[in-house]
Amino acid sequence: MKKKKIIFLYTIIAIIAVVGVLFGLRYKQTVSGMLTSKEVLSCDTPIASAISINNKIVTATSDGNIYFLDNTGNILLQKNLQCHIFYINKSPDNNYILIGGIEFNIFDKDGNAILTKGLKDHIPFKGDFLEGEKIKLVFQSLNDLSYTALTVDLKGKVLQTENLNDLGENNFIDISTQGRILYAGERGEVYLIENGGFIKDANIDTKVSIIHNIFGYFVGTDGIIAGYKYSDDPEAQVPVYFYDSDLNLIKTISFKGNINNITVEKDTVTLSTDQGIFTYSSKGEEVASKNEFGFNAFNFSRNDNFKTYSFFKKTQKETASFVFKIDLFDNRDKEIGSYLCPSDSIPQIFISDKSSLVIFINKNKMEFIYKD
């Protein structure tokens, strides 16, 4: 009997030890799965836009300040354009930066001014880098709201001028690396423009009183998508249309709820919707998806080695309107960690182009979120 009690006692101890080890491993996994953050920049006015280029963060504020930061948050360079800044972009080779204010300003990756280009009685609307170190700049007229597109080289020489009529409504413009223009209007008109001519058009079926905020993007070299982001009716379907490179319809996909962000990569497009995050090929074939219970999808961003998914939900707290959940993975889908971040506004969230650093911008403040 005594021997049985001893065996029983050792068995209990062994079980406790195993449970302790498992609990310890689980606790270690939980701790190792946590990300940390630090505030690296606080500005006097809202941060209008930001990009990552060569492991640096370049951000521009609405009052004209431009900051170049390294990936630890140190300010390497500061400039001021003395105008309202609304737009910032980079070249595919990561050598140049395009900033839109009262004029278009082009800098190299180290912040040296390369070119300033404006157009009399016009304001910048959209600009993108093309193949062969050329840039297409779209301006809108202050007189009749028409558009003029200039193709220039890095010395500012105008290589081509295109004149586009205004559609008389809220418009969206995208530019391909070949210089084609996709021009979408809120009533559902979608135009493909090349060398100043409307070579093809398509009409999206819509009820403008219910769905709105039109978009249109080139996806790779052989795809185009267009659709609407938001619906006033929670039961309405928000459509997305997939076209080939000549604007022939391939497929239509609908979402119940809003499309909160769109991420276009080489040959794929990722839609962050109220239903989840969905990645499609240029032909509308689903290649990946992810959702988070209790959250709506907000955004997706990745580089060659890492990716981040962000989700949000509304909160009743007085100090914040939303809680954002940021999930960081490597490209083999191994989770690195998660982070919960309260916010009183809709932020900007994206990943560094060279590392696992996540940038979180809430109004005039920038945070770095990372694995400690």
C-alpha positions as CSV (number, residue, x, y, z in Angstrom):
1,M,0.0,0.0,0.0
2,K,2.8,2.4,0.9
3,K,4.6,1.6,-2.4
4,K,1.3,2.4,-4.3
5,K,1.1,5.8,-2.5
6,I,4.7,6.6,-3.4
7,I,4.0,5.7,-7.0
8,F,0.8,7.8,-7.0
9,L,2.7,10.7,-5.5
10,Y,5.4,10.6,-8.1
11,T,2.8,10.4,-10.8
12,I,1.1,13.6,-9.5
13,I,4.4,15.3,-9.3
14,A,5.2,14.2,-12.9
15,I,1.9,15.5,-14.1
16,I,2.4,18.8,-12.3
17,A,5.9,19.1,-13.9
18,V,4.5,18.4,-17.4
19,V,1.7,20.9,-17.0
20,G,4.2,23.4,-15.7
21,V,6.5,22.9,-18.7
22,L,3.5,23.2,-21.1
23,F,2.3,26.3,-19.3
24,G,5.8,27.7,-19.4
25,L,6.1,27.0,-23.1
26,R,2.7,28.6,-23.7
27,Y,3.6,31.6,-21.6
28,K,6.9,31.9,-23.5
29,Q,5.1,31.7,-26.9
30,T,2.7,34.4,-25.7
31,V,5.5,36.7,-24.6
32,S,7.5,36.0,-27.8
33,G,4.4,36.8,-29.8
34,M,4.1,40.3,-28.5
35,L,5.3,43.3,-30.3
36,T,6.4,46.6,-28.8
37,S,6.2,50.2,-30.0
38,K,7.8,53.6,-29.5
39,E,6.8,57.1,-30.7
40,V,9.4,58.5,-33.1
41,L,7.9,61.7,-34.5
42,S,5.3,64.3,-33.3
43,C,4.5,67.1,-35.7
44,D,2.6,70.4,-35.4
45,T,0.2,69.4,-38.2
46,P,-1.1,66.1,-39.5
47,I,1.2,63.7,-41.4
48,A,-0.2,63.8,-45.0
49,S,1.6,60.7,-46.3
50,A,4.6,58.5,-45.8
51,I,6.6,55.8,-47.6
52,S,9.5,53.5,-46.9
53,I,12.5,53.6,-49.3
54,N,15.8,51.8,-48.8
55,N,15.1,51.1,-45.1
56,K,14.3,54.8,-44.5
57,I,11.0,56.4,-43.7
58,V,10.1,59.5,-45.6
59,T,7.1,61.4,-44.3
60,A,5.5,64.7,-45.3
61,T,3.2,66.9,-43.2
62,S,0.3,69.0,-44.5
63,D,2.3,72.2,-43.7
64,G,5.2,71.4,-46.0
65,N,7.7,69.6,-43.7
66,I,9.5,66.6,-45.0
67,Y,11.4,64.2,-42.7
68,F,13.8,61.4,-43.6
69,L,14.1,58.9,-40.7
70,D,16.2,55.8,-40.3
71,N,14.7,52.6,-39.1
72,T,15.4,53.4,-35.4
73,G,13.5,56.7,-35.6
74,N,16.4,59.1,-35.9
75,I,15.7,62.1,-38.1
76,L,18.4,62.1,-40.8
77,L,17.2,65.1,-42.8
78,Q,14.4,67.7,-42.7
79,K,13.1,70.0,-45.4
80,N,10.2,72.4,-45.9
81,L,8.5,73.1,-49.2
82,Q,6.4,75.9,-47.6
83,C,3.2,74.6,-49.1
84,H,0.4,72.1,-48.3
85,I,1.6,68.6,-49.2
86,F,-1.0,66.0,-50.1
87,Y,0.9,63.2,-51.9
88,I,4.1,61.2,-51.8
89,N,5.3,58.4,-54.0
90,K,8.5,56.6,-55.0
91,S,10.0,55.1,-58.1
92,P,9.9,51.3,-58.6
93,D,13.8,51.2,-58.3
94,N,13.7,53.1,-55.0
95,N,16.0,55.8,-56.3
96,Y,13.6,58.7,-56.5
97,I,10.7,60.3,-54.4
98,L,7.8,62.3,-55.8
99,I,6.0,64.8,-53.6
100,G,2.9,66.7,-54.6
101,G,2.2,70.2,-53.2
102,I,1.5,73.4,-55.2
103,E,4.0,71.8,-57.6
104,F,5.5,68.4,-58.1
105,N,8.9,68.0,-56.4
106,I,11.2,65.1,-57.2
107,F,14.1,64.1,-54.8
108,D,16.6,61.4,-54.9
109,K,16.6,58.7,-52.2
110,D,19.0,60.8,-50.1
111,G,16.8,63.9,-50.1
112,N,18.6,65.9,-52.8
113,A,16.3,68.0,-55.0
114,I,16.2,66.8,-58.6
115,L,13.3,68.6,-60.2
116,T,10.3,70.9,-59.5
117,K,7.5,70.9,-62.1
118,G,4.4,73.1,-62.1
119,L,1.8,74.2,-64.6
120,K,0.3,77.7,-64.7
121,D,-3.3,77.9,-63.5
122,H,-3.2,74.2,-62.6
123,I,-2.7,72.2,-59.4
124,P,-1.1,68.7,-59.1
125,F,-3.5,65.8,-59.0
126,K,-1.5,62.6,-59.5
127,G,2.0,61.6,-60.5
128,D,3.8,58.3,-61.1
129,F,7.2,57.1,-62.3
130,L,7.3,55.3,-65.7
131,E,9.7,52.9,-67.2
132,G,12.9,54.4,-68.5
133,E,13.3,57.1,-65.8
134,K,10.3,59.1,-67.0
135,I,7.5,60.6,-64.9
136,K,3.9,61.3,-65.8
137,L,2.4,64.2,-63.9
138,V,-1.4,64.9,-64.0
139,F,-2.5,68.5,-63.3
140,Q,-6.1,69.8,-62.9
141,S,-7.1,73.2,-64.3
142,L,-8.3,75.9,-61.9
143,N,-10.4,77.3,-64.7
144,D,-12.5,74.5,-66.1
145,L,-11.4,71.5,-63.9
146,S,-10.0,69.7,-67.0
147,Y,-6.8,67.7,-66.8
148,T,-3.4,68.0,-68.4
149,A,-0.9,65.1,-68.3
150,L,2.8,65.8,-68.9
151,T,5.4,63.1,-69.5
152,V,8.8,64.5,-68.5
153,D,12.3,63.1,-68.0
154,L,14.3,63.7,-64.9
155,K,15.7,67.0,-66.2
156,G,12.1,68.3,-66.6
157,K,12.0,68.1,-70.4
158,V,8.4,67.6,-71.6
159,L,8.2,64.6,-73.8
160,Q,4.4,64.4,-74.2
161,T,1.4,66.5,-73.4
162,E,-2.1,65.1,-73.1
163,N,-5.4,67.0,-72.5
164,L,-8.3,65.3,-70.7
165,N,-11.8,66.6,-70.2
166,D,-13.4,66.7,-66.8
167,L,-16.2,64.3,-66.1
168,G,-17.9,66.8,-63.8
169,E,-17.8,64.6,-60.6
170,N,-15.5,63.0,-58.2
171,N,-12.8,61.3,-60.2
172,F,-10.0,58.7,-59.6
173,I,-6.9,58.4,-61.7
174,D,-4.2,55.7,-61.9
175,I,-1.1,55.6,-64.1
176,S,0.6,52.5,-65.4
177,T,4.3,52.1,-65.7
178,Q,3.9,52.3,-69.5
179,G,2.1,55.7,-69.1
180,R,-1.5,54.6,-69.7
181,I,-4.1,56.4,-67.7
182,L,-7.1,54.8,-66.0
183,Y,-9.8,57.5,-65.4
184,A,-12.9,56.6,-63.3
185,G,-15.8,58.9,-62.5
186,E,-18.3,58.6,-59.6
187,R,-21.2,57.8,-61.9
188,G,-19.5,54.6,-63.0
189,E,-17.6,55.7,-66.1
190,V,-14.2,54.0,-66.6
191,Y,-11.9,55.2,-69.4
192,L,-8.6,53.7,-70.6
193,I,-6.5,56.5,-72.0
194,E,-3.3,56.2,-74.1
195,N,-1.4,59.0,-75.8
196,G,-4.2,61.4,-75.0
197,G,-7.0,59.4,-76.6
198,F,-9.9,57.5,-75.0
199,I,-9.2,54.1,-76.4
200,K,-11.7,52.1,-74.5
201,D,-14.5,52.7,-71.9
202,A,-16.7,50.7,-69.6
203,N,-19.6,51.5,-67.5
204,I,-20.0,50.1,-64.0
205,D,-23.6,49.3,-62.9
206,T,-24.2,51.4,-59.9
207,K,-26.7,53.1,-57.6
208,V,-24.8,56.3,-56.7
209,S,-27.2,57.0,-53.8
210,I,-26.1,53.8,-52.1
211,I,-22.5,53.0,-53.1
212,H,-19.8,55.6,-53.7
213,N,-16.0,56.4,-53.7
214,I,-15.0,54.9,-57.0
215,F,-11.5,53.5,-57.6
216,G,-9.6,52.1,-60.5
217,Y,-6.1,50.5,-60.7
218,F,-3.7,48.9,-63.1
219,V,-2.7,45.4,-61.8
220,G,0.5,44.2,-63.3
221,T,0.8,44.6,-67.1
222,D,-2.3,42.7,-68.0
223,G,-5.0,43.6,-65.5
224,I,-7.3,46.4,-64.4
225,I,-9.7,46.6,-61.5
226,A,-12.4,49.2,-60.8
227,G,-15.2,49.5,-58.3
228,Y,-16.6,51.3,-55.3
229,K,-15.3,51.3,-51.7
230,Y,-18.3,52.2,-49.5
231,S,-22.0,51.5,-49.1
232,D,-24.6,53.5,-47.2
233,D,-26.7,50.4,-47.0
234,P,-25.2,47.7,-44.8
235,E,-27.1,45.0,-46.8
236,A,-25.9,46.3,-50.2
237,Q,-23.2,44.5,-52.2
238,V,-20.1,46.5,-53.1
239,P,-18.9,45.3,-56.5
240,V,-15.3,45.0,-57.8
241,Y,-14.8,44.5,-61.6
242,F,-11.7,42.7,-63.0
243,Y,-10.7,43.6,-66.6
244,D,-8.0,42.6,-69.0
245,S,-5.4,45.2,-70.2
246,D,-7.9,46.4,-72.9
247,L,-10.7,46.9,-70.4
248,N,-12.7,43.8,-71.4
249,L,-14.6,42.4,-68.4
250,I,-13.3,39.2,-67.0
251,K,-15.0,38.8,-63.6
252,T,-17.1,40.6,-61.0
253,I,-16.8,40.0,-57.3
254,S,-19.0,41.6,-54.6
255,F,-18.5,42.2,-50.9
256,K,-21.1,42.7,-48.2
257,G,-19.7,45.7,-46.4
258,N,-17.0,48.3,-47.2
259,I,-13.6,48.0,-48.8
260,N,-11.3,49.8,-46.4
261,N,-8.0,49.7,-48.3
262,I,-6.6,48.4,-51.6
263,T,-3.0,47.2,-51.9
264,V,-1.7,46.8,-55.5
265,E,1.5,44.8,-56.0
266,K,3.2,43.4,-59.1
267,D,0.5,41.0,-60.3
268,T,-1.9,40.9,-57.4
269,V,-4.4,43.1,-55.6
270,T,-5.4,42.8,-52.0
271,L,-8.7,44.1,-50.8
272,S,-9.1,44.8,-47.1
273,T,-12.8,44.6,-46.5
274,D,-15.3,44.3,-43.6
275,Q,-15.4,40.6,-44.4
276,G,-11.6,40.0,-44.3
277,I,-8.5,40.5,-46.3
278,F,-8.5,38.9,-49.8
279,T,-5.7,38.7,-52.4
280,Y,-6.6,38.2,-56.0
281,S,-4.6,37.7,-59.2
282,S,-5.0,40.2,-62.0
283,K,-7.7,37.9,-63.5
284,G,-9.8,37.8,-60.3
285,E,-8.7,34.5,-58.9
286,E,-8.4,34.3,-55.1
287,V,-4.9,33.4,-54.0
288,A,-5.0,34.1,-50.3
289,S,-7.3,35.3,-47.5
290,K,-7.2,36.2,-43.8
291,N,-9.7,37.4,-41.2
292,E,-9.8,38.1,-37.5
293,F,-12.7,37.2,-35.3
294,G,-14.4,40.3,-33.9
295,F,-12.4,42.7,-36.2
296,N,-12.9,44.3,-39.6
297,A,-9.9,44.2,-42.0
298,F,-8.1,47.5,-42.4
299,N,-4.9,47.0,-44.5
300,F,-2.3,44.7,-45.9
301,S,1.4,45.5,-46.5
302,R,4.5,43.5,-47.3
303,N,8.1,43.5,-48.5
304,D,10.3,40.7,-49.8
305,N,10.6,39.0,-46.4
306,F,7.7,40.2,-44.1
307,K,4.1,41.1,-44.2
308,T,1.6,42.7,-41.9
309,Y,-2.2,42.5,-41.6
310,S,-4.1,45.1,-39.7
311,F,-7.6,44.9,-38.4
312,F,-9.9,47.3,-36.4
313,K,-13.0,47.5,-34.3
314,K,-14.9,50.4,-32.8
315,T,-14.6,51.0,-29.0
316,Q,-16.7,52.9,-26.6
317,K,-13.7,54.3,-24.7
318,E,-13.5,58.1,-24.4
319,T,-9.8,58.1,-25.2
320,A,-10.0,56.2,-28.5
321,S,-12.6,55.6,-31.2
322,F,-10.9,52.4,-32.5
323,V,-8.6,49.6,-31.5
324,F,-6.3,48.3,-34.2
325,K,-4.8,44.8,-34.2
326,I,-1.5,44.5,-36.1
327,D,-0.3,41.0,-37.0
328,L,3.3,40.6,-38.3
329,F,4.4,37.5,-40.2
330,D,7.3,36.4,-42.3
331,N,6.6,35.4,-45.9
332,R,6.5,31.7,-44.9
333,D,3.4,32.6,-42.8
334,K,5.2,32.1,-39.5
335,E,3.8,34.6,-37.0
336,I,6.3,37.0,-35.5
337,G,3.9,38.8,-33.2
338,S,0.8,40.9,-32.7
339,Y,0.1,44.4,-31.3
340,L,-3.1,46.2,-30.1
341,C,-3.1,49.9,-30.6
342,P,-5.9,52.4,-29.7
343,S,-6.5,55.3,-32.1
344,D,-8.8,58.3,-32.1
345,S,-8.8,58.5,-35.9
346,I,-8.2,56.4,-39.1
347,P,-4.4,55.8,-39.2
348,Q,-1.9,54.9,-41.9
349,I,-0.2,51.5,-41.4
350,F,2.5,50.0,-43.6
351,I,5.7,47.9,-43.3
352,S,9.2,49.0,-44.0
353,D,10.5,48.0,-47.5
354,K,13.5,46.2,-46.0
355,S,12.7,44.9,-42.5
356,S,9.9,43.8,-40.1
357,L,9.3,47.3,-38.9
358,V,5.7,48.5,-39.0
359,I,4.9,52.2,-39.2
360,F,1.7,53.4,-37.5
361,I,0.6,57.1,-38.2
362,N,-2.2,58.6,-36.2
363,K,-2.8,62.2,-37.2
364,N,0.4,64.1,-36.4
365,K,2.2,61.2,-34.6
366,M,4.3,58.4,-35.9
367,E,5.0,55.1,-34.0
368,F,7.3,52.3,-34.9
369,I,6.0,48.8,-34.0
370,Y,8.5,46.0,-34.0
371,K,9.8,42.8,-32.3
372,D,11.9,43.8,-29.3
